Amino acid sequence: MSPLLSVLDEPELAWVDPVLPPVGWDHPETARAYETFCRRHARYRKANRELVRHASLSPGLRYLDLAAGTGRTAEAVLPALGPTGRLCCIEPAAAMHELGQARLAGDERIAWRSDWPDDGDAFDRILCGAALWQFSPMEHAISRIARHLAPGGALVFNIPSLYLGEPDLPGSGDDPNLVSLVGRVAARATAIRPPAEWTFQADIPEIERMLREAGLTPQRWRFRVRITQRCLRDWMKIPVLSDHLLPDMAPLERASVIDAAFAETDAASWKWERWTGWTAWKR
């Protein structure tokens, strides 16, 4: 996945203009497809449950949900807020932001914004579910995040381990690594663009170095998620995630191509997707 966020000048961290490629998350169809995926599949629900489980949440704390998307991480935090807790959701892509705000409307404990907190605002927990690798340079982002942590607070985030150079684990079926669907979709494409440039190149030791240099003490944890062929199919229907394979194609046409390719795969196949997470405490 290509980066959503970019550091322009230290110490100021700015969001890339969400209208321009490759930031295709700011589109109503992308937000709708993402929500459809979240309703049908447990990938992000499991990731958010693990995130919350390792965050030592307590009622009354001040929480920040960074890159909040449509509010799925926020939803997992809500039971721990209590009547006096507060949650600030930051999401720069307007389509995702608007859908998330609508989904969680009516809860006065939640505030939404599209940019960084004000200078001096501090939080007891800053959570970033399935997004921190989209900040670039990541080291500057972690430093900026650390400045918004209250003493004794923690940054809690997770990253698919594949992005850290660790392969997923095979599951079962005729396609236990889930490689055939992408190839079959590509074979049907009338044009393929090079994928957006990948700028995230950190491994586990590098990330933990960044955390320590920002004054944080990292505690690493892991989990895995069962990814089915149907899960992969619906994930590919999120436009921003298959733009390079099926460019200039309307969402319904794209979905039809993906469904036709899926029909030629073993629908019972699945794999284990490994994730790595950190709870990094401010010293």
Order of alpha helices (4+ residues) and beta strands (2+ residues): beta-beta-alpha-alpha-beta-alpha-beta-alpha-beta-beta-alpha-beta-beta-alpha-alpha-beta-alpha-alpha-alpha-beta
